[in-house]
């Protein structure tokens, strides 16, 4: 800018659209987001290939590239944060290892067919992580009575036999250390 006024300077007063000042930044942000999504698609492809080729492995290692040829330079920290957030949102367990490595696991995921079988057999509704969300309502709730599963009439009786509690058990027979041996030892040392 100059401190002099020239003859060809306009005298009209007009307003500047401030949104136009941010258009370039918006275009840059949109391009950066598309780059992040391309990297996320690479991760998804790696996960599907690993799940298909090595079904026993439930994790992948992914190194976030510092740059991609033919694409503008992007902020690696922002990209890593975006990838971790999107993968968590998708249900994966993600660990970040400095400087740019991600460990992505889906071992903690309970498939829907297993969840439906558990719901049929036990009545518990599980979420994707295996946590109990809700219990299916049953009219005859058998789990309130603990003797229903064992068909016991009394807590201590089974097949007509009555067992003694462990606290009142007195051992008999040839034991490694019996009372007579302790008495002999005491006599020797006194």
C-alpha positions as CSV (number, residue, x, y, z in Angstrom):
1,X,0.0,0.0,0.0
2,X,1.1,3.5,-0.7
3,X,0.5,6.6,1.3
4,X,-0.1,8.6,-1.9
5,X,-3.4,8.8,-3.7
6,X,-3.3,8.5,-7.4
7,X,-5.7,10.0,-9.9
8,X,-7.0,6.6,-11.1
9,X,-8.0,5.5,-7.6
10,X,-11.8,4.9,-7.3
11,X,-13.8,7.2,-5.1
12,X,-16.8,5.0,-4.7
13,X,-17.5,3.5,-1.3
14,X,-18.4,-0.1,-1.4
15,X,-18.4,-3.0,1.0
16,X,-16.2,-6.0,1.0
17,X,-17.8,-9.4,1.3
18,X,-15.9,-11.0,4.1
19,X,-17.0,-14.5,3.0
20,X,-14.9,-14.1,-0.1
21,X,-11.8,-13.8,2.1
22,X,-12.5,-17.3,3.4
23,X,-13.3,-18.9,0.1
24,X,-9.7,-19.9,-0.5
25,X,-9.4,-21.4,3.0
26,X,-12.7,-23.3,2.4
27,X,-11.4,-24.8,-0.8
28,X,-8.2,-25.8,0.9
29,X,-10.2,-27.4,3.8
30,X,-12.4,-29.3,1.3
31,X,-9.4,-30.6,-0.6
32,X,-7.7,-31.6,2.7
33,X,-10.9,-33.5,3.8
34,X,-10.9,-35.3,0.5
35,X,-7.3,-36.4,1.0
36,X,-8.2,-37.6,4.5
37,X,-11.1,-39.6,3.1
38,X,-8.8,-41.2,0.4
39,X,-6.4,-42.3,3.2
40,X,-9.4,-43.6,5.2
41,X,-10.5,-45.6,2.1
42,X,-7.0,-47.1,1.9
43,X,-7.3,-48.2,5.5
44,X,-10.8,-49.8,4.8
45,X,-9.3,-51.7,1.8
46,X,-6.4,-52.9,4.0
47,X,-8.8,-54.1,6.7
48,X,-11.1,-56.0,4.2
49,X,-8.1,-57.6,2.5
50,X,-6.6,-58.7,5.9
51,X,-10.0,-60.1,7.0
52,X,-10.4,-62.0,3.8
53,X,-6.8,-63.3,3.5
54,X,-5.9,-63.9,7.2
55,X,-9.3,-64.4,9.0
56,X,-7.6,-65.3,12.3
57,X,-5.8,-61.9,12.4
58,X,-8.2,-59.3,13.7
59,X,-5.9,-56.2,13.4
60,X,-3.8,-54.2,10.9
61,X,-0.9,-51.8,11.2
62,X,-1.2,-48.7,9.1
63,X,1.4,-46.0,8.6
64,X,-0.2,-42.6,7.8
65,X,1.7,-41.2,4.8
66,X,3.5,-37.9,5.4
67,X,2.6,-36.8,1.9
68,X,0.9,-38.2,-1.2
69,X,2.4,-37.6,-4.6
70,X,0.2,-35.4,-6.7
71,X,-1.8,-34.0,-3.8
72,X,-1.3,-30.8,-1.8
73,X,0.6,-31.1,1.5
74,X,-1.7,-31.7,4.4
75,X,-1.3,-31.5,8.2
76,X,-0.3,-35.0,9.3
77,X,-1.6,-34.5,12.9
78,X,-5.0,-33.4,11.7
79,X,-5.2,-36.4,9.3
80,X,-4.3,-38.8,12.1
81,X,-6.9,-37.3,14.4
82,X,-9.5,-37.5,11.7
83,X,-8.7,-41.2,10.9
84,X,-8.7,-42.2,14.6
85,X,-12.1,-40.5,15.1
86,X,-13.7,-42.0,12.0
87,X,-12.4,-45.5,12.8
88,X,-13.6,-45.3,16.4
89,X,-17.0,-44.1,15.1
90,X,-17.0,-47.2,12.8
91,X,-16.5,-49.5,15.9
92,X,-12.8,-50.2,15.6
93,X,-10.3,-50.1,18.4
94,X,-7.5,-47.8,17.4
95,X,-4.1,-47.1,19.1
96,X,-1.8,-44.4,17.9
97,X,2.0,-45.0,17.9
98,X,4.2,-42.0,17.5
99,X,5.0,-40.5,14.9
100,X,2.4,-41.8,12.3
101,X,1.4,-45.4,12.9
102,X,-2.0,-46.7,13.7
103,X,-2.9,-50.1,15.2
104,X,-6.5,-50.9,14.2
105,X,-8.3,-53.9,15.7
106,X,-11.8,-55.3,15.3
107,X,-11.3,-58.2,17.7
108,X,-13.6,-56.6,20.3
109,X,-16.5,-56.6,17.9
110,X,-19.3,-59.1,18.5
111,X,-21.0,-60.0,15.2
112,X,-24.7,-59.6,14.8
113,X,-25.4,-63.3,14.3
114,X,-23.7,-64.1,17.6
115,X,-25.6,-61.3,19.3
116,X,-28.9,-62.7,18.0
117,X,-28.0,-66.2,19.2
118,X,-27.2,-64.9,22.7
119,X,-30.5,-63.0,22.7
120,X,-32.4,-66.2,21.8
121,X,-30.7,-68.4,24.4
122,X,-30.2,-66.1,27.3
123,X,-32.5,-63.2,26.7
124,X,-29.8,-60.6,27.1
125,X,-29.4,-57.9,24.4
126,X,-25.8,-57.1,23.7
127,X,-24.3,-54.2,21.9
128,X,-21.5,-54.5,19.3
129,X,-18.8,-54.5,22.0
130,X,-20.4,-57.3,24.0
131,X,-21.8,-55.1,26.8
132,X,-25.3,-56.0,28.1
133,X,-27.7,-53.3,27.0
134,X,-31.0,-54.7,28.1
135,X,-32.6,-57.9,29.2
136,X,-35.5,-59.3,27.2
137,X,-38.7,-59.3,29.2
138,X,-40.0,-62.7,30.2
139,X,-43.3,-63.3,31.9
140,X,-41.9,-66.3,33.9
141,X,-38.6,-65.0,35.2
142,X,-36.7,-68.2,36.2
143,X,-33.6,-66.3,37.2
144,X,-35.2,-64.9,40.4
145,X,-35.2,-68.3,42.1
146,X,-31.7,-69.8,42.3
147,X,-33.0,-73.4,42.8
148,X,-34.8,-73.5,39.5
149,X,-31.6,-74.3,37.6
150,X,-30.6,-77.2,40.0
151,X,-34.1,-78.4,40.9
152,X,-33.1,-78.4,44.5
153,X,-35.7,-78.6,47.2
154,X,-33.2,-77.5,49.9
155,X,-30.0,-75.6,49.4
156,X,-27.9,-78.3,51.2
157,X,-29.6,-81.4,49.9
158,X,-28.9,-83.1,46.6
159,X,-30.1,-86.6,45.7
160,X,-31.2,-87.2,49.2
161,X,-27.7,-86.7,50.7
162,X,-27.0,-84.0,53.2
163,X,-23.5,-82.6,53.1
164,X,-21.6,-81.1,56.0
165,X,-20.4,-77.5,55.7
166,X,-16.7,-77.1,55.1
167,X,-16.2,-75.1,58.3
168,X,-17.2,-78.1,60.5
169,X,-15.1,-80.7,58.7
170,X,-12.5,-82.5,60.8
171,X,-10.0,-84.5,58.8
172,X,-9.3,-88.1,59.8
173,X,-6.8,-90.6,58.6
174,X,-3.0,-90.5,58.0
175,X,-2.2,-86.9,57.5
176,X,1.2,-85.4,56.8
177,X,1.1,-83.4,60.0
178,X,-1.0,-84.8,62.8
179,X,-1.4,-83.6,66.3
180,X,0.8,-86.3,67.9
181,X,3.7,-85.3,65.7
182,X,3.4,-81.7,66.8
183,X,3.3,-82.8,70.5
184,X,6.5,-84.8,70.0
185,X,8.3,-81.8,68.4
186,X,7.2,-79.6,71.3
187,X,8.6,-82.1,73.9
188,X,12.0,-82.2,72.1
189,X,12.4,-78.5,72.0
190,X,11.3,-77.9,75.6
